[in-house]
Structure formats: C-alpha cells, structure tokens
Amino acid sequence: MKVIKSLTLAVAVLAASTLSVKAQDNTLLGAGSTFVYPLFSKIFSKYTASKVNYQSIGSGGGILQLTNKTVDFGDSDAPLNADQTAKMGAPVLHIPMTSGAVVVTYNVPGVSAHLNLSGKDLADIFLGKITNWNSREVKDANPGVNIPDMPIVVIHRSDGSGTSFIFTDFLTKVNPEWASKVGKAAAVNWPAGLGAKGSEGVAGLVKQTPGGITYVELAYAKQNNMTYANIQNKSGKYIPPTIEATTFAANVAIPADAKVSFTNTDNPKGYPIAGFTWAMIYKEQNYNGRSKERATALLKLLWYNIHQGQAECAPLNYAPLSKAAVKVAETILKSATYDGKPIL
C-alpha cells in the first residue's frame, strides 16, 4: 500500500511539474499547412510579442492537433468538413491569413517554357488517361514547343493536404469524370501516380524525376527554381500564377464565416487554382486549463498576421488579404471569447 501511495504521489508531482512548465512556457504552438509555411516563418520571425513554434505537417495534421488540443492554433487550406467539425466538439473559427496560387510544376528535360494546360487535360493527366508529354492534347495547347516523347510521372500528396483540397476542388469543377470518380478533399483516392509527404516532398520528388508533374504552392516552385504551367481559366485564357492574377481570383464576396472557394474564377484575369489558408482556433478559449493571458497572446498574434503581417505576403509570392477579407477576419477574431466574454 505504501508503494502504491508513493507511486501515486510521484505521478502527481510529475504531472504538476509538467503543467507548471507548460504554464510558464510563453511559446504559442501552431501546426498545419505546408502551403503557408514560408510566409508564417517570415512573419513569426519578426513578431516580438510572443514566441511562435509552427510545425509544417500538412493541413490534415494541423486539424488533428487542434482536435487533440495539443496546439493553440491549426492552419489549413481547406475548411473543416462536417466530420472534422463534429470531432472538434466545440465551435472553431476560421481566420483567413492570405491567399496563394497552387501551381502545376513539372520536370521535362529540354523544356524550359511555361507550358499551357487546360483544366480538363490536367485532370486527365492525374486520372492516368493522358500518359505521355507529347500527347496530342499537350501539343495542341503548346504550338511551337518541342516536347519530348516521354512518359508522364504523376506525383501527388500522400498526406491530408489543403493544397490537395484546392487542387482537387478545381479539377472537380472543370472535369466531370474527375468529379464523379475522385472528387474534392484534402485526401482522395488518387487514380494514378506516386505519393510524397508535404509540399517539400512532392517538390523534391519532381526535381529528381524526369517526366514528373505535381502541384505545389507558388512559393515552393519559386524557391526551388521549378518550371510551372499557365492554366486555362473559365474565360479560355492561359494565366500564369502571379500575385496579381491570384488577387483577381480572390476578389469575391467573403461570407461571415470566411469559408469560400474561388477556384475556377469567373474573373477573366484571375488564376484558376488559388485559395485561402485559414488559421483555426476554438471560439471559446477557456479550455484545458488555458490562461486568459495565453488566449489573449494568441488573438494578438493572429491580429498581427492579418494587419502588419500582410506586408510579408507579396515578397514571398502570396496575395495579401483584400480589405473586405481583413474586415471579415477582424470580426471573426473579435468573436473569440474567454469565459464567454470577448477577448479583443
């Protein structure tokens, strides 16, 4: 009995010690999207009010960590679906951080041009129906470009990914066969190709694979000096994934919950594979023994992100939030509470 009591006391002391360390730790914890990682790295390195530890583990991982309440915020390029919302067990706020372009990048030896690709043909490539780079479909969209006779190697994300959600959301809108057979989600049953984890993983695999094709956020393609395609938008124009074209795509009405898709944009100048990334937090911040000070620090960090932090977007190839998006984000942040009372 004395041994049991001693062990119980030891466990209690250890638990109290762990909680004490956590209580004293002023580092805010975030996890999720690899899409936004280059931007968050820059913003958080300049933010001085709190230390921030952000783990780039993919949107699915960030959602899981928030569900398990092991981070202060998750980040995802896809809004929560019904099942994920139910598992959270409490209302979760979606705060837009920036918008960015998902680019189609490839490794075709001898081709340095920005190839033109339609949404339908792109979906057929990822369906495994178009299997060669010098196929009629690719050649017809790229007159005058000498495209070699070589197999296409499809590479896709193997983890739950908001970038995959944006990409498959676009393919679902432009290709009926893709819509019926695969659909849109952060993780789908890919009909063809090889999987790799994270934006870093797929970008690295394409660089090593002649004939490879994948999708990543524009910043990763730029940083790795990768060639990327112009994508045909709804107006029939082949649009390069510039900040300006992403801004045109994001110029849409923003709903009160900020959950909006703007792939396959109606704007004739807009790039068609683009989307928001959202920081996600629990609306009621008093949970798991969190202090009001920690909750306030989190809200101030996200407030900084949607204001001063936007200055870091364009240099890193993200589109800053529009005034309308900032206004919606402010309202959402002001709705966060501690013991039912607004924090900001």
C-alpha positions in Angstrom: 0.0 0.0 0.0 2.9 2.4 0.8 4.5 1.6 -2.5 1.2 2.4 -4.4 0.8 5.6 -2.4 4.4 6.6 -3.2 3.9 5.9 -6.9 0.7 7.9 -6.9 2.4 10.8 -5.2 5.3 10.6 -7.7 2.9 10.7 -10.7 1.0 13.6 -9.2 4.3 15.6 -8.6 5.4 14.8 -12.2 2.1 15.9 -13.6 2.1 19.1 -11.6 5.7 19.8 -12.7 4.7 19.3 -16.4 1.7 21.6 -16.0 3.9 24.1 -14.3 6.4 24.1 -17.2 3.5 24.5 -19.7 2.1 27.3 -17.7 5.4 29.1 -17.7 6.0 28.5 -21.4 5.1 31.6 -23.4 5.7 30.0 -26.8 2.5 29.8 -28.9 2.1 26.5 -30.7 0.8 26.1 -34.2 0.7 23.3 -36.8 -0.7 22.5 -40.2 -0.4 23.8 -43.7 2.8 23.5 -45.6 1.3 25.8 -48.2 1.7 28.8 -45.8 4.9 27.8 -44.1 7.3 30.1 -46.0 5.0 33.1 -45.1 4.5 32.1 -41.4 8.2 31.5 -41.0 8.9 35.1 -42.0 6.0 36.7 -40.0 6.8 34.8 -36.8 10.5 35.6 -37.0 9.6 39.3 -36.9 6.9 39.0 -34.3 8.2 40.1 -30.9 5.2 40.0 -28.5 5.3 36.1 -28.3 7.5 33.3 -29.5 5.8 31.1 -32.0 6.6 27.4 -32.8 4.8 26.4 -36.1 5.2 22.9 -37.4 4.7 22.4 -41.1 3.0 19.0 -41.1 0.1 19.5 -43.6 -3.4 20.8 -43.1 -4.7 17.4 -42.0 -2.1 17.2 -39.3 -2.9 20.7 -38.1 -6.6 19.9 -37.9 -5.8 16.7 -35.9 -3.5 18.6 -33.5 -6.2 21.2 -32.9 -8.8 18.4 -32.4 -6.5 16.9 -29.8 -5.9 20.3 -28.2 -2.1 20.0 -28.4 -1.6 23.3 -30.2 -3.0 26.8 -29.8 -4.0 27.1 -33.5 -4.1 24.8 -36.5 -3.8 26.0 -40.1 -5.5 24.5 -43.1 -6.0 25.4 -46.8 -9.3 23.6 -46.6 -12.2 24.5 -44.2 -13.3 21.9 -41.8 -15.7 19.3 -43.2 -18.8 18.1 -41.3 -17.0 15.1 -39.8 -14.0 17.2 -38.7 -16.3 19.8 -37.2 -18.1 17.2 -35.2 -14.9 15.8 -33.8 -13.8 19.2 -32.6 -16.6 19.1 -30.1 -16.9 22.9 -29.9 -17.2 25.8 -32.4 -14.0 26.6 -34.3 -13.3 29.9 -36.0 -11.6 30.1 -39.5 -9.5 33.3 -39.9 -8.1 33.9 -43.4 -4.4 34.5 -43.4 -3.5 35.0 -47.0 -4.4 33.6 -50.4 -2.0 31.8 -52.7 -1.7 30.1 -56.0 -1.3 26.3 -56.4 0.9 25.8 -59.4 1.4 22.8 -61.6 5.2 22.2 -61.8 7.0 19.6 -63.9 10.4 18.2 -64.9 10.5 17.8 -68.7 14.1 17.7 -69.9 14.7 20.3 -72.6 11.5 22.2 -71.9 12.0 25.4 -70.0 8.9 27.1 -71.3 5.8 27.7 -69.2 3.6 25.1 -70.8 -0.1 25.8 -71.3 -2.5 23.3 -69.7 -6.3 23.2 -69.6 -8.1 22.1 -66.5 -9.7 19.2 -68.4 -6.4 17.9 -69.7 -4.7 18.4 -66.3 -7.4 16.3 -64.7 -7.0 13.6 -67.4 -3.2 13.6 -66.6 -4.0 13.0 -62.9 -6.6 10.4 -63.9 -3.9 8.5 -65.7 -5.6 9.0 -69.1 -3.0 11.2 -70.7 0.3 9.4 -70.1 2.8 11.0 -72.5 4.2 14.5 -72.6 4.0 14.7 -76.4 0.3 13.6 -76.4 -2.0 15.4 -78.9 -3.7 17.3 -76.1 -0.5 18.8 -74.6 1.0 19.5 -78.1 -2.2 21.2 -79.3 -2.1 23.6 -76.4 1.6 24.4 -76.9 2.3 25.0 -80.6 5.9 25.6 -81.5 7.2 23.9 -78.3 9.4 20.9 -78.8 8.0 18.4 -76.3 9.9 15.1 -76.0 8.3 11.7 -76.2 8.5 10.6 -72.6 6.1 9.2 -70.0 4.3 11.5 -67.6 5.0 10.6 -63.9 2.2 11.9 -61.7 3.2 12.8 -58.2 0.7 13.8 -55.6 0.5 14.5 -51.8 0.3 11.4 -49.7 -0.8 13.2 -46.5 -4.0 15.1 -45.8 -3.4 18.4 -47.6 -5.2 21.7 -48.0 -3.1 22.2 -51.2 -4.7 18.9 -52.4 -8.1 20.3 -51.5 -7.6 23.4 -53.6 -6.2 21.4 -56.5 -9.0 18.8 -56.5 -11.6 21.4 -55.9 -10.5 23.0 -59.2 -10.3 19.6 -61.1 -13.8 18.7 -59.8 -15.2 22.0 -61.3 -13.6 21.5 -64.7 -13.7 17.8 -65.4 -16.9 15.8 -65.0 -15.1 12.4 -64.9 -12.8 13.7 -62.1 -15.9 14.9 -60.2 -17.7 11.6 -60.4 -14.7 9.3 -59.9 -12.5 11.2 -57.4 -14.0 14.5 -56.2 -12.5 17.1 -53.9 -11.0 16.5 -50.5 -7.8 17.1 -48.5 -7.1 13.4 -49.1 -8.5 11.5 -52.1 -8.0 8.1 -53.7 -5.6 9.1 -56.4 -6.2 7.2 -59.6 -2.5 7.3 -60.7 1.0 8.3 -59.6 3.4 8.3 -56.7 2.8 9.9 -53.3 5.1 12.2 -51.2 4.6 14.0 -48.0 4.3 17.7 -47.8 4.9 20.4 -50.4 8.6 19.9 -49.7 8.2 16.2 -50.5 6.4 16.5 -53.8 8.6 19.4 -55.0 11.8 17.4 -54.2 10.4 14.2 -55.9 9.6 16.1 -59.1 13.0 17.6 -59.3 14.5 14.1 -59.1 12.1 12.5 -61.6 12.4 13.2 -65.3 8.8 13.4 -66.7 7.4 14.2 -63.3 4.4 16.6 -62.7 2.9 17.8 -59.4 1.2 20.7 -57.7 2.7 23.0 -55.0 2.2 26.5 -53.7 3.9 29.1 -55.9 6.5 30.0 -53.2 7.9 26.4 -53.3 8.2 26.4 -57.1 9.9 29.8 -57.0 12.3 28.9 -54.2 13.3 25.7 -56.0 13.6 27.3 -59.4 11.0 25.0 -60.8 9.1 25.5 -64.1 5.4 25.8 -63.8 2.4 25.9 -66.2 0.0 28.5 -67.3 -3.5 27.2 -66.5 -6.6 27.9 -68.7 -9.3 29.8 -66.8 -13.0 29.8 -67.3 -12.6 32.6 -69.9 -10.3 30.3 -72.0 -7.2 32.3 -71.3 -3.9 30.7 -70.2 -3.0 32.5 -67.0 0.4 32.5 -65.2 0.2 32.2 -61.4 1.2 35.7 -60.5 0.3 37.6 -57.3 -1.9 39.9 -59.4 -3.8 37.0 -61.0 -4.3 35.4 -57.6 -5.6 38.7 -56.2 -8.1 38.9 -59.1 -9.3 35.4 -58.3 -9.7 36.2 -54.6 -11.8 39.3 -55.4 -15.0 37.7 -54.3 -17.7 38.3 -51.7 -16.4 37.0 -48.4 -19.1 35.3 -46.2 -19.3 36.0 -42.5 -17.5 32.7 -41.7 -14.8 33.4 -44.3 -15.2 29.9 -45.8 -15.2 30.5 -49.5 -13.8 28.8 -52.6 -12.5 30.8 -55.6 -11.1 28.1 -57.8 -12.1 28.3 -61.5 -12.7 32.0 -61.0 -15.1 34.0 -63.2 -12.6 36.8 -63.4 -11.1 36.8 -66.9 -7.7 37.9 -65.4 -7.8 35.5 -62.5 -5.6 32.5 -62.0 -8.0 29.5 -61.5 -6.2 27.3 -58.9 -6.0 29.6 -55.8 -7.4 29.7 -52.4 -7.3 31.0 -48.8 -5.4 29.4 -46.0 -7.1 29.7 -42.6 -5.8 29.8 -39.0 -8.2 27.8 -36.9 -8.9 28.3 -33.2 -11.6 27.4 -30.7 -14.1 30.2 -30.3 -14.2 29.7 -26.5 -10.6 29.9 -25.4 -11.0 28.7 -21.8 -10.4 25.0 -22.2 -7.8 22.5 -20.9 -6.6 25.0 -18.2 -5.6 27.7 -20.7 -5.0 31.1 -19.1 -6.6 34.2 -20.3 -3.1 35.7 -20.9 -2.3 32.8 -23.3 -5.6 33.2 -25.1 -5.0 37.0 -25.4 -1.5 36.4 -26.8 -2.9 34.1 -29.4 -5.5 36.6 -30.5 -2.9 39.4 -30.7 -0.7 37.2 -32.9 -3.5 36.5 -35.4 -4.5 40.2 -35.4 -0.9 41.0 -36.2 -1.0 38.4 -39.0 -4.0 40.0 -40.8 -2.6 43.5 -40.5 1.2 44.1 -40.2 2.0 40.6 -41.3 0.4 41.2 -44.7 3.4 43.2 -45.7 5.4 39.9 -45.9 2.9 38.3 -48.4 3.9 39.8 -51.8 7.7 39.4 -51.4 7.0 35.7 -50.8 4.6 35.3 -53.7 1.4 35.3 -51.7 -1.6 37.6 -52.3 -2.3 39.9 -49.4 -5.8 39.8 -48.0 -8.3 42.3 -49.6 -9.8 45.0 -47.4 -13.1 43.0 -47.4 -11.3 39.9 -46.2 -9.4 41.8 -43.5 -12.7 43.2 -42.2 -14.3 39.8 -42.0 -11.2 38.4 -40.3 -11.4 41.2 -37.7 -15.0 40.4 -36.9 -14.2 36.7 -36.6 -11.3 37.4 -34.2 -13.5 39.7 -32.1 -16.0 36.9 -31.7 -13.5 34.8 -29.8 -14.2 34.6 -26.1 -12.8 33.6 -22.7 -15.5 32.6 -20.2 -18.0 33.8 -22.7 -16.6 37.3 -22.8 -14.8 38.8 -25.9 -11.0 38.7 -25.7 -10.4 41.6 -28.1 
